[in-house]
């Protein structure tokens, strides 16, 4: 039986590493800031299949997945996943209540999005939102129309390149300043004409994730893991986490989307990090859409 990593899972406001084994289901290993981390990849990176409604359907061929891919799915499983997806607009009949939100990642970096109400703030933690606020709640299509209204009227995008989020994480203004920026945009959004009648507006209440991410303890990103390989190891002390990123005390950032699909084991004593890395992208050069958030 092989337990494969599924990346970070945010639950109860804190991060955990997710695991899945065919026939055994899923489990998590909670993470604590300040703890030592040490793991090495074993075997090949394999497709994690399709996860829907809390259940995972294994990939029928257990296909290999490229080491540098941010998605631990083979092309066939990825197509099946998107064929029944709210994010891909292929599940318009979803009867659940949705919420529209504003998510703030850094000065001038604000996006609008939607998430199922039952998920609460998990989506904001998954995206690495530093501060955020709900805008309204209602049926899926009303939430989607409101999202499009804000994008058109206020120039607020629905996606921000993840490299930009990471690059500005160590250059954030005080919590009061970021709350003010979110509240001001919330007010402008609430005053727009054309909101769907079936969407209930929500009063502004800005939430800050500084404590959840341990932002005050994060070192400036120096290097970022770009790929794992059989036998490659990562060793360090966990300083904090945000979205899919683990920030180590030595300035190394581990994007756990690149760990998904690997079997991870304890490395031999005395090992140091030897996974492929690259210099962290400076804030003024970060760009390009990674297609996830």
C-alpha positions in Angstrom: 0.0 0.0 0.0 1.4 3.4 -1.0 0.3 6.6 0.6 0.7 9.5 -1.9 0.8 13.2 -1.0 -2.2 15.3 -2.1 -0.7 18.7 -1.1 -1.8 21.1 1.7 -5.2 20.8 3.2 -6.5 23.7 5.3 -8.9 22.7 8.1 -9.8 24.4 11.2 -7.7 27.4 10.1 -4.5 25.5 10.0 -2.4 23.6 7.4 -2.0 19.8 7.1 -0.4 17.5 4.6 -3.0 15.4 2.8 -2.4 11.7 1.9 -4.3 9.2 -0.2 -4.0 5.5 -0.7 -6.1 3.4 -3.1 -8.5 1.3 -1.0 -7.6 3.1 2.2 -9.1 6.6 1.5 -7.6 9.8 2.7 -5.9 11.1 5.9 -4.0 14.2 6.9 -0.9 15.1 9.0 -1.3 18.4 10.8 1.6 20.8 10.6 2.9 23.0 13.4 5.0 26.1 12.8 8.5 25.7 14.2 8.6 21.9 13.6 11.3 20.2 11.6 10.4 18.9 8.1 12.3 16.2 6.3 11.0 14.1 3.4 12.3 12.5 0.2 10.4 11.4 -2.9 10.3 7.7 -3.7 9.3 5.9 -7.0 7.4 7.9 -9.6 4.9 10.7 -9.4 1.5 9.3 -10.2 -1.9 10.7 -11.1 -4.2 11.2 -8.1 -7.4 10.6 -10.2 -10.5 12.7 -9.7 -11.8 13.9 -6.4 -15.5 14.9 -6.3 -17.9 15.4 -3.4 -15.2 14.3 -0.9 -14.5 11.0 -2.7 -11.6 10.1 -5.0 -11.8 7.9 -8.0 -8.4 6.4 -8.8 -6.8 7.0 -12.2 -7.5 3.8 -14.2 -3.9 3.6 -15.5 -2.1 5.1 -12.5 -0.4 7.3 -15.1 2.9 9.1 -14.5 2.7 12.9 -14.1 5.5 15.3 -15.1 7.6 16.5 -12.1 7.1 20.2 -12.9 3.4 20.1 -13.4 1.3 22.0 -10.8 -1.5 19.5 -11.2 -1.1 15.9 -10.2 -3.5 14.6 -12.8 -3.0 12.9 -16.2 -4.7 14.6 -19.1 -7.6 12.2 -19.1 -8.4 12.6 -15.4 -8.0 16.4 -15.7 -10.5 16.5 -18.6 -13.0 14.4 -16.5 -12.5 16.7 -13.6 -13.3 19.8 -15.6 -16.3 18.2 -17.3 -18.2 18.7 -14.0 -16.6 21.8 -12.5 -18.0 25.0 -11.2 -14.7 26.7 -11.8 -14.8 25.6 -15.5 -18.5 26.6 -15.8 -19.5 23.0 -16.6 -21.7 22.5 -13.6 -24.2 25.4 -13.9 -27.0 23.4 -12.2 -25.3 23.2 -8.8 -28.1 23.8 -6.3 -25.9 24.9 -3.4 -25.7 28.4 -2.0 -22.6 30.3 -3.1 -20.7 33.3 -1.7 -18.9 36.0 -3.5 -15.7 37.3 -1.9 -12.9 39.9 -2.3 -9.5 38.5 -1.6 -6.4 40.7 -1.0 -2.9 39.4 -1.5 -0.8 42.6 -1.4 -1.0 46.3 -2.4 -3.2 46.5 -5.5 -3.5 42.7 -5.7 -7.2 42.0 -5.1 -9.4 39.5 -6.9 -13.0 38.5 -6.8 -14.2 35.0 -6.6 -17.0 32.6 -5.6 -17.0 29.6 -3.3 -19.7 27.2 -2.0 -21.1 28.5 1.3 -20.6 25.2 3.0 -16.8 25.4 2.5 -16.6 28.6 4.6 -13.3 30.4 4.4 -11.3 27.3 3.3 -11.1 28.6 -0.3 -9.4 31.8 0.9 -6.8 29.9 2.9 -6.1 27.7 -0.1 -5.5 30.7 -2.3 -3.2 32.4 0.2 -5.4 35.4 0.7 -3.9 37.7 3.3 -7.1 39.6 3.9 -10.6 39.1 2.6 -14.3 39.9 3.0 -17.6 38.4 1.8 -19.7 40.4 -0.6 -22.9 38.5 -1.0 -24.6 35.0 -1.0 -27.1 33.4 -3.3 -27.6 30.8 -6.1 -24.6 29.9 -8.3 -25.5 31.8 -11.4 -26.3 35.0 -9.4 -22.9 34.7 -7.7 -21.3 34.2 -11.1 -23.0 37.3 -12.6 -21.9 39.4 -9.6 -18.4 38.2 -10.1 -18.5 39.3 -13.7 -20.1 42.6 -12.8 -17.2 43.5 -10.5 -14.6 42.4 -13.0 -16.1 44.7 -15.7 -17.0 47.7 -13.5 -14.1 47.8 -11.1 -11.4 46.1 -13.1 -10.9 43.4 -10.4 -9.6 40.2 -11.9 -10.8 36.7 -11.0 -7.2 35.3 -11.2 -3.8 36.6 -10.0 -0.6 34.8 -11.0 0.6 32.8 -8.0 4.2 34.0 -8.4 3.0 37.5 -7.7 1.2 36.5 -4.6 4.3 34.8 -3.3 6.6 37.7 -4.3 4.8 40.3 -2.3 4.1 38.2 0.8 7.1 39.6 2.7 6.4 43.3 1.7 2.9 43.7 3.3 1.6 46.9 4.9 0.1 46.9 8.4 -3.1 44.9 9.0 -5.1 48.1 9.4 -4.0 49.3 6.0 -4.9 46.1 4.2 -8.2 46.0 6.0 -8.9 49.6 4.8 -8.1 48.7 1.2 -10.5 45.7 1.3 -13.2 47.7 3.0 -13.0 50.6 0.5 -13.3 48.2 -2.5 -16.2 46.4 -0.7 -18.0 49.7 -0.5 -17.5 50.5 -4.1 -18.7 47.0 -5.1 -21.8 47.3 -2.9 -22.7 50.6 -4.5 -22.7 49.3 -8.1 -26.0 49.0 -9.9 -27.0 45.8 -11.5 -26.6 43.3 -8.7 -28.8 40.2 -9.3 -31.9 40.4 -7.1 -31.4 36.8 -5.9 -28.0 37.7 -4.4 -28.1 38.9 -0.8 -25.5 41.6 -0.1 -23.4 41.1 3.0 -22.0 43.8 5.3 -18.3 44.3 5.2 -16.3 42.3 7.8 -12.6 42.0 6.9 -10.8 38.8 8.0 -6.9 38.8 8.2 -4.8 35.6 7.9 -1.6 36.9 9.4 -1.9 34.5 12.3 -3.0 31.5 10.3 -0.1 32.0 7.9 2.4 33.1 10.6 3.2 36.1 8.3 5.3 37.9 10.9 7.7 34.9 11.1 8.1 34.4 7.4 11.7 34.9 6.1 12.1 36.6 2.8 11.8 33.9 0.0 15.2 33.1 -1.3 14.7 30.0 -3.4 11.7 28.0 -4.5 11.5 24.2 -5.2 10.8 23.7 -8.8 10.5 19.9 -9.0 10.9 16.8 -7.0 12.7 13.7 -8.4 13.1 10.1 -7.2 15.4 10.3 -4.1 15.3 14.1 -3.9 15.0 15.5 -0.4 13.8 18.6 1.4 15.0 19.3 4.9 14.3 22.3 7.1 12.2 24.0 9.8 8.7 25.1 9.0 8.3 28.9 9.6 4.8 29.3 8.1 2.5 28.4 5.3 0.2 30.3 2.9 -2.0 28.8 0.3 -0.1 25.8 -1.1 3.3 27.1 0.0 5.4 25.9 2.9 7.9 28.6 4.0 11.0 27.2 5.6 13.2 29.1 8.0 16.2 29.2 5.6 14.1 31.1 2.9 13.2 28.0 0.9 9.6 27.9 -0.3 8.0 24.5 -1.1 4.9 24.6 -3.4 3.1 21.5 -2.2 1.3 21.3 -5.6 4.6 19.8 -6.8 4.6 17.3 -3.9 1.1 15.9 -4.9 1.3 12.5 -6.5 4.6 11.5 -4.9 5.2 8.9 -2.2 7.2 10.8 0.4 9.4 9.0 2.9 11.8 10.0 5.7 15.3 10.7 4.2 18.5 9.2 5.7 20.0 11.0 8.7 22.2 13.9 7.7 20.5 14.6 4.4 20.1 18.2 3.3 17.8 19.7 0.7 18.8 18.6 -2.8 15.6 18.9 -4.7 15.7 21.2 -7.8 15.3 24.9 -6.8 15.4 28.3 -8.5 15.8 31.8 -7.1 12.6 33.3 -5.8 11.0 35.8 -8.3 11.4 39.4 -7.2 8.1 41.3 -6.8 8.7 43.6 -9.7 9.2 40.8 -12.2 6.7 38.2 -11.0 4.0 37.5 -13.7 2.4 35.0 -15.9 -0.7 33.0 -15.2 -0.3 29.7 -13.6 -4.0 28.7 -14.2 -4.8 27.5 -10.7 -6.0 30.6 -8.8 
